Amino acid sequence: MKLKKEKKISYYDVTSLYPFTNFITNYPIGHPTVHNLNEEVNWTTSADNKYQLALMKVFVIPPKTIDIPILPV
């Protein structure tokens, strides 16, 4: 397809985004320390999480009056 000189085209390189994200992201190193806390928390933002670098298994209780899912299925 030939474009005229007055046409503007653009390209987004989404392929390189994944390796770049892996390059700049911190990952846990070594054997994990397992903490079974079983505590109730009221997180409303990511700043409420006191564990900055962690893998978590959580149980989310959504409001009963919500019509749309809060987490992807």
Protein Blocks (a to p, Z undefined) as FASTA:
>chain_A
ZZdfkbccddddfklmmmmmmmmpccdedjdddddfkpacddfbfklpmbfbacdddddd
ddfkbcbdfbdZZ
